[in-house]
Amino acid sequence: MEDVAEFQTKLGMVVELTVNVKSVCDITVEMKPFITSAYKRSAPKIVELPLPDEELKSSSSESKDSDEVGEKKKKKKTKTVKTETAQYENSSTAQKSSLSITPPSAVLTFTSDNRVLIEADKTYTGTKEILAYVRLQVGKPPQTGKVPFEALKKHPNSVFYDITRLFATDFDPDHPDPAWHFKTSRDADGKVIVSTPKATTYPLVLLGVVIQSTLLYIREHTKSEITSLGLKLPQVRYYDDCNNN
């Protein structure tokens, strides 16, 4: 059999496809050039025979008429394709124009100095910013905002802050900010964790607590329904910890 390893498939080449199915998860497809000499039954040869003069003229006339008809059909088909393409483009443009991005009902902007700026509609009557501090205590629900900020004076080991900094790609938990009262490290899976003598958690949990409490606050001070929430973080490179926790 002729070696097919030297051949490369090209556009317009006739190829042979071989599908090997061992299981639902093990399916391979092999493609090779179709080589007639590799088979016992070779492709039939076509021999052109000379035609008599009358048949040659008739054949030439029929070929000419056939070419004209084919050319007309080709032009008509081309026109149809152009028309259909134009209709598709117009339809696609109309669909794009009908699809509009709905802005979020409210936007929370986290700052590098532990604040959350609130942007909402005209019916919102609450404060424009909230402190992004979280206090965790055993047997008690998490506290956010001003209460944990004031607790820093007497109970600094129970308060977490600089939350967005914990998501930065250049953050090294082995070298945290020396001013922090909590510790940072990595768990067995390499994820960043934060801890105090009485509490250990993930940065994503702290961020979720701040967002949830802020959302509840906004809903208490607006007449509009909050169906979506936008988030803006400080301009640093962030690690996508959401897919890892």
Secondary structure, DSSP 4 states (H G I P E B T S, - for coil): ----TT----TT--EEEEEEEEETTEEEEEEEE--GGGSSSPPPP----PPPHHHHHHHHHHHHHHHHHHHHHHHHHHHHHHHHHHHHHHHHHHHHHH--PPPPSEEEEE-TTSEEEEE--TT--S-SEEE--EE--TTS--EETHHHHHHTTT-GGGEE--TGGGGBTT--TTS--TT-SSEEEE-TTS-EEEEETTEEE-HHHHHHHHHHHHHHHHHHT-SS----EEEE--SS-B--GGGT-
